[in-house]
Amino acid sequence: MAFIINDRKNLTPLEEENRQLKEELKKLTAKHKLISQINTVIENRSISDDLYKTLHLYLIELMDKLNYSKDIDVYAIQEYLGNLLSGINVQIFIGEGVYKQLYNGENKDLPPEYNFAELYDLRTSDFDISNLLKEVSDSESQLVEFSDIKIRKIGLQQYKGVAVWVMDPLLNIIPGFVIFLLKDKKFLTLAQKEVITVFMKMIQPVLYGKILTSRLVIEASEAIRLANTDGLTGIFNRLKFNKDYFDNDDTVNYYVGYLDMCRLKQINDTYGHMSADNVIYTLGQELKRVITEKLSGQVYRVGGDEFTFIIPPNVKPQIIKDTIEQFQKDWQKIVFKGEKGEEFVTHIAIGICSNINFTMTKEEVLKTADNLMYICKNDRENYVIQYNF
């Protein structure tokens, strides 16, 4: 018996391209056939098992596309619905309410794969959606709030020339709705209504799954951010420093700086805790600005009045010294006010170490920077910054 093996490796580039084109053509042909079958049922205005069977097959491809895509492809849904409902303009609206709920009312910088800005864009084009939604709000017992407009919880509502499918509420918000604009101000036929109902109920679990996933990702990212952030200053904390410095092989030759606010207890006792907190907050912001913008480094608050910072080894030593010394001079010119309006200035002590020219462990580098900071701190006259590189 002879076996014929279809080995794609032996195909020429042109033959492989032709093979792929034939497969795509088969898919399009099958898809067109399903669309034709469904439209035939719709045109006959009949509802039967054939409608559900063919519609289910047609939707499998869309469901796969939505499932394996990182984002919800609004335009794909419009395309598939538009093919089914010839002569009807389909518009997808995923509301601002969802976007604000997911992002707590803010446009946060998230990784591209979790950026749902496209999904939650309320596209109104030339259609006045607000007036339509006000029309839909005709039953107080079944209404929910959506962007200050009340709309029905779920289902297909239609008026002459317009039909609206409102998605079932999720997390106390309306995920979105679909608007169907009918030509010649007609009403949907019974078969068209059935197609829309089946279609929307089938794709809603996929949409909900993606919305829930994005919500969980955002909440997890927020939890991680809070765990790594100092509550007063908003900069990174000791936990984050340990991860970035000790758990990172790339930071072996980094410059490590230790900074201490001098006489913080005296500031607390003399000018009040709120004034002391303001000094710490301001120091965190100013230090972050200088270290990140001018020295490409990172800043951390590791204690009540203690900060650390790390600077990559590609920054020239003299630039580090000039920048840090200028920062100290500028800091001593900042005038703060106590809780009773009295004015005062503050001093900071800084020590910086690197093992570029020495053989030290990371722990020894940090400890050396800390010791250098105390030498600076004990110089109550000049607070000369101490270096070891």
N, C-alpha and C positions, 0 to 999 in steps of 0.2 A: 504494500500500500504506500502510495506517495503522499507526502504532506506538503502543502504549499504554505510557506511562512511569509507573512507580510512584514518584512524588515524595513522600517522607516529609515534606518540608518543608511540604506543603500539608495534612497531617493535623492535625486538632484534638487537643488534649491527651487528650481522652477516646478518640479513635480510635487515637492512638499507644499509649495504655495497653492498649486492647483487642488491638492488634497484638502487643504484647509478651507479654500473657497467653496468646494463642494459640500463640506460639512456645514458651513454657514448657510449655504443655499438650502440644504435639507431642513435646517432649523427654521429658517424664514418661511419656507413652504408649509411646514407643519403648523407654524404659528398663524399664517394667513388662513389656512384651512379651518383652524379652530375659531378664528375671528369670524369667518364667513358663517360657520355653523351657528355661532352665538347670535350674530346679527339676523340670521334667518329666523331664529326663534323669536327674537325681539320684534322683527317686522311683522311676524304672524300674530303678535300680541298674545302669545300662548306661554304658559308656564308648565314645564314638564320636567321629568327626571333628566331628559337630554340637556336641558339648560344647566343644571347643576353639574352634570358629568363633564360637559365640555368646558364650562367655566372653571371648574376645578383644575382640569388639565392645563388650561391657558394660564392660570395663576401660578402654577408650580415654578415656571421660569422666573416670574417676577419675585416670588417668595425667596428663591435661591439668590437672586441678585440683591435683594434687600438684606438677607441674612448674612451674606459674606462680605457686604460692603461695610466699611467703618462708619460711614455716615448714612443717614436716611436720604435716599436719592429721590427728592421731590419730583424732579422732572421725569424720572422713570415711571412713577405712579401716574403722573399726568398722561404720559404717552400710552400706557396700557389702558387706562380708563377711556382716553380719547379714541383709541382704536375700537373699543367696545361700543361706545356711544357716538356713532357717526352723526354729525350735524349738531353736536352739543359741545359748547366750549367749556372745558373742565379747568378749574383753577384750584390749586391746593393752598390752603392757608394754615400755617402752624403758628399759633399766636404768640404775641409778646408776653402773655401771661406765663407761658411755659419757660420762655427764655429767662424771665426775671426770677421765677421760682428756682430754676436750676442754678443760676448764677447769683442768687441773693440780690438781684437788682443791680449787679455790677458787670461790666465787661472785663472779665478776668483774662489774663494771659495764660491760656492753656496750650498744651501740646496740640499740633495741628490735627492729630487724629481724634481729639475730643472737642474740636472747635465746631460747635453746632450753629454758628452765626448764620450760615446759609439756610439751615433748616428753620430757624426761628425768625426769618425775615418775613414780616407781614407785607406781602406784595398786593397792593390794591389796584394797581394799574389805573384804568379809567372808571373802575366800578366802585360806587359808594357803598362800602360794606357796612358802615355804621347804621345807615337807614334800614338796610335789610335785616340786620340783627335786631334792631328795635322792633321791626315787624314780627320777627320770630318769637319775641318775648310776650306771648299771649296767655301763658298759664303760670301764675305765680307759684303754684305748688311744685312745679317741675323745673324751676329755674336755678341757675347758678351764676355767680359773678364771673365775668371775663372782661378784663380791661375796662372796667366801669360800665360794661354793657351786659345785660342779662340775656342769656340764650338757653334754649332747651337742653336738657342733659344729654340726650342721645337720640339718634334716629334721623329719619329723612323728612324734612319739612319742605313743602313746596308752595309757591305762589305762581301766578301766571307769568311764565317766562323765566322763573328762577326756582331752583331747588337747592336745599342746603342739607348736607349730612354733617351732624355734629358728633364728634367722637366722645365716647364715654369718659367721664371724669377720671383722672388718675392723680393720686396724691393731692386731692382736693383742687385740682386745676383742670382746665380743658386742654388736652394735648393739641387739638386743632380741629379743623373742619374743612370740608370740600364743598365748593360752590359749582353748580351746574347752570350755565346760562343757555337757555333754550332759544332756538331761532323762532321768529314769528310769535313770540310770547305764548308758546304752547305749554301744555302740562305734560309731565312724564306719563308714558303709558304704564300699564300695570307690569308688563315684562321689563321695561327699563328700570322701574323702581326695584323690582326683584333682583336684577343684575347688580345694581348699586349696593343693595343691602348685603347680598352674598359677598360681593367684592370687598366691601369695607370691613365686614366682620372677619374676613379671612386675613387681611393684612394688618388689622389692628394689633394682634399679639406681637407681631414683629416690631411695629412702631413703639409699642409700650416697652418691649424688651430693650430697645435701644435707648429710650428715654430713661428708663430705670438704671441701665448700665452707666449712662453718662452721669446720672445723679450720684451713683455709688462711687464712681471714679473721682468726681469733684469732691465729695465728702471725705473720701480717703486722702486725697491730695491736701485738703484743708487740715485734716487731723495731723498729717505728717508735718505740714508747715507750722502748725501751732506747737507741736512737740519740739521743733527745732528753732523756735523764735522766742526771744526775750519779751516778756509781756509789757515792760515799761518803754523800752526804746524801739521795739519792732525790728531790731537786727537779730542776727543769729545768736544762739546761746552756747553754753559749754558743751552740751550734747552734740550740737552740730560741729563745734570746733574739733571735738575728739574724732568724729567721723571723717571730717575733711583733712585733718592733719595726721592723726595716728593710724587711721585705717586706710590711708591713701599712699601707695608706693611712690607716687609722683612728687610728693612733698618732701623728699629726703633732703634736698638742698635749699629749701625755702628759707627766707628770712623770717624770723619769728619775733614779734614785738610784744612787750608787756607794758600796759599803761595803767596808771593808778591816779584817781582823783585825790588830790591832797586835802587833808583836813575836812573830809566830808561830814564827820560827826560834829565838828564845830559849826559847819554850815547848817546842819539840822537843828542844833540847839539854839543857834543865834537867829536864823532867818526863817525857820520852819521847815517841816517835811515837804510841803508842796514846792517850796523854792529849791530844796535839795533835789527833788525828783525832776524838776525842770532843768537843773544843771546837768544831771545824768542823761536825761533825754537829749538835750542839745549836744552834749559831748558825743553821744552815740551817732547822731545824725551828721555832725561835722566830721568826725573821724571816718565814718563810712564814706562820705563824699570824697575826702582826700585820698584815702587808701584805694578805693575802687576806681575812681576816675583818673587819678594821676599816677597810681602805682600798680594798677591792675591786680590789686590784692583783695582780701576779704577781711571783714571785721566781726568780732564776737564779743558779747558781754558775758564774762565768765564768773562774775561775782557782783556784790553790791556796788562797788566803785572801781572794779577791775575790768579791763578790756584786754583782749589779745588781738593781734592781726598777723596775717601771713602774706608774704609778698613773693612772687615767683623769682627764681634765680636769674632770669634774663634781664631784670631791671638793674641798671648800673648802680653800684654802691653809692657813688657821689650824688646821684639823683635822689636816692632814698634819703640820704642825710640832709640834703638841701630842702627836700619837701617836708620831712618831719620837723626840722628845726623851724621852718617857716610856719608850719601848722601850730607849733607851740607858741611862737611869738604872737600869731593872730589870735590864738585862744585867750591869751592873757590880756587882750584888749577888749574882750567881750564883757560888757557890764550887765550884771544880773540884778534883779530887784527882789527884796525880801517880801514877806507877806504884809508888812506894814509900809512898804514902799521904799525902804532903805536900799541903797545901792552897794554892790560888792563885786569884786573880781575873784577869780580862782586860779589855781596852779595845777599843772599835771606833771607827773614823773613818767619817763619813758626809758625802757631798755630794749635793745635789739641785738639779736644774735643769729648767726648762721654757721653751719659746719662746712661751708664751701672750702675754707682754708684750714679746717680742723677735722679731727676724727672724733665725732661725738654721736651718741644716739639721739633720737628725737626727744626723749625725756630730758637728756642732758642739755640740749639746745634750749628747751623751754625753761628749765630750771635756771640756766645761765641768764636768759633774758629777764627772768623774775628777779634774780640777784642784782643785775645791772639796774633794773628799775628802782630797787631799794636804795642803791648808791645815789641815784639821781634824787630820790625822794628825801634822803637825809641831808642833801645840800639845800638847806632852807633859804639860802641867799640867791642862788642862780638857777637851781634846778637844771644842771647841765645834763643833756641826754647822753647816755652811755651806750657804746657800741662794742661789738666783738666780731668784727669781720673786716 
